Amino acid sequence: MIEIAPRITVDEKVRFGRPVVKGTRVPVDLVLGKLAGGMEAKEVMEEYGICREDVLAVLDYAAKVLSREGIKVVG
């Protein structure tokens, strides 16, 4: 297991090496998808057994990954 960001880890034996909330099998993209789909953070926390700090860590990780993304406009 490697911690790639605070509270976010990857392990090739857990969820095929996708980023998850540390100490769980809850993928980062699942949490983001639930929030984007309209679930309240509290609902996500209750459904997946994670805490507020985990949800905030997911959002922080996603923001940092997206900030490094480059987009080429072709047209």
Secondary structure as a PSIPRED ss2 file (coil, helix, strand):
# PSIPRED VFORMAT (PSIPRED V4.0)

   1 M C   1.000  0.000  0.000
   2 I E   0.000  0.000  1.000
   3 E E   0.000  0.000  1.000
   4 I E   0.000  0.000  1.000
   5 A E   0.000  0.000  1.000
   6 P C   1.000  0.000  0.000
   7 R C   1.000  0.000  0.000
   8 I E   0.000  0.000  1.000
   9 T E   0.000  0.000  1.000
  10 V E   0.000  0.000  1.000
  11 D E   0.000  0.000  1.000
  12 E C   1.000  0.000  0.000
  13 K C   1.000  0.000  0.000
  14 V E   0.000  0.000  1.000
  15 R H   0.000  1.000  0.000
  16 F H   0.000  1.000  0.000
  17 G H   0.000  1.000  0.000
  18 R C   1.000  0.000  0.000
  19 P C   1.000  0.000  0.000
  20 V E   0.000  0.000  1.000
  21 V E   0.000  0.000  1.000
  22 K C   1.000  0.000  0.000
  23 G C   1.000  0.000  0.000
  24 T C   1.000  0.000  0.000
  25 R C   1.000  0.000  0.000
  26 V C   1.000  0.000  0.000
  27 P E   0.000  0.000  1.000
  28 V H   0.000  1.000  0.000
  29 D H   0.000  1.000  0.000
  30 L H   0.000  1.000  0.000
  31 V H   0.000  1.000  0.000
  32 L H   0.000  1.000  0.000
  33 G H   0.000  1.000  0.000
  34 K H   0.000  1.000  0.000
  35 L H   0.000  1.000  0.000
  36 A H   0.000  1.000  0.000
  37 G C   1.000  0.000  0.000
  38 G C   1.000  0.000  0.000
  39 M C   1.000  0.000  0.000
  40 E C   1.000  0.000  0.000
  41 A H   0.000  1.000  0.000
  42 K H   0.000  1.000  0.000
  43 E H   0.000  1.000  0.000
  44 V H   0.000  1.000  0.000
  45 M H   0.000  1.000  0.000
  46 E H   0.000  1.000  0.000
  47 E H   0.000  1.000  0.000
  48 Y H   0.000  1.000  0.000
  49 G C   1.000  0.000  0.000
  50 I C   1.000  0.000  0.000
  51 C C   1.000  0.000  0.000
  52 R H   0.000  1.000  0.000
  53 E H   0.000  1.000  0.000
  54 D H   0.000  1.000  0.000
  55 V H   0.000  1.000  0.000
  56 L H   0.000  1.000  0.000
  57 A H   0.000  1.000  0.000
  58 V H   0.000  1.000  0.000
  59 L H   0.000  1.000  0.000
  60 D H   0.000  1.000  0.000
  61 Y H   0.000  1.000  0.000
  62 A H   0.000  1.000  0.000
  63 A H   0.000  1.000  0.000
  64 K H   0.000  1.000  0.000
  65 V H   0.000  1.000  0.000
  66 L H   0.000  1.000  0.000
  67 S H   0.000  1.000  0.000
  68 R C   1.000  0.000  0.000
  69 E C   1.000  0.000  0.000
  70 G C   1.000  0.000  0.000
  71 I C   1.000  0.000  0.000
  72 K C   1.000  0.000  0.000
  73 V C   1.000  0.000  0.000
  74 V C   1.000  0.000  0.000
  75 G C   1.000  0.000  0.000
